[in-house]
Amino acid sequence: MRYRTIVLALGCVVLATLIAAGAAVRALRPTLVPPAWATDYDVNATTPETIAPGTVVDRSAPEGWSHLVIKSLPRVRLSEVERVPSVPIIGRDLTVRMVGWMFTAFTADVVKERQGVHTRYRLRAIGLGLGTNAKGCDVVVTTETARQHGVEMNFIKDEVLTTGYRIQKQAVIPVHGPSFAILDTPVISRCGDRHRTIRYRYALLVDTKTGTLDVLLWLLGGDGGECADLTRVVWIEPNCIDEAELVPDPKEFDGGRPSDLSFAVDKLPPYRVEMPLLPELRELAGKTKFTPDEAHALEDGLRKMTAQSRP
């Protein structure tokens, strides 16, 4: 009996020692501190700001924005005009004119901020808008505001703007950090022998010391991955004016009436450099949802690419 008591006492001492040792190890183990940038990235998908109606968009940053990223001036390619079906009542000529009646605008706002004794630049917002020429100026309008900005409207122009904004509102920002963001925009593109809705992916990189904005573009593709190209990236021209030539697909006219897929682009906006997308970045470049770690890794990789290929 006495022997059993001694064994039990020793067992309790050993157990208490092990517990104390475990607590000591835990106390000595370094606490994992998240990296400084862990909370910098908003990885909840958001939508771009709408450029305010009445904003004049010429060939540089419009009022309220620091950068004009792309101003697109769609029109039917001259050699393709005869392939446009003659739409009942409207006719071919008016259809072609209406294709070129509207422009699209893509802007960014980089702001200067004081951080102690230092000045840093931050990407505040991304903006999208649609407009047309009114009184000699290209001005952003909606169906509700067009007349007050001097645009003569009719049911065709109402439909053009309504359709344009419906498509544009599908744009999404899956990542937005202080100096980096991704914008995915729907684009009707010639994909093989068909017109499809695919997504262009734009990466915006701000130099925090100078406020310079670099914009990269690659093809994210359609919902099923069709026409994606994660092997190359293009570096968009600053203040890019895209004379977006459209090609028609007569099969996409429903009873002679244009559909969303009736006209498509078949080339990218003007760019200054084309670069191969690094193999180690391709999986990240194709993601639609990100963690902060993944957003940081993609930003870091793209910055290294631009540093090596800067014109």
TAPERA-V15961 format. One record per helix or strand of 3 or more residues. SS is the DSSP state (alpha for helix, beta for strand). FROM is the first residue (numbers start at 1). TO is the last residue. Records with the same first field share a line. If there is no record, write none. Layout:
SS->FROM-TO ; FROM-TO
This chain:
alpha->2-28 ; 78-83 ; 91-99 ; 147-149 ; 155-168 ; 250-252 ; 279-285 ; 292-309
beta->67-72 ; 103-115 ; 118-134 ; 137-140 ; 172-176 ; 180-191 ; 194-206 ; 213-221 ; 229-236 ; 240-242 ; 245-248 ; 263-265 ; 271-276
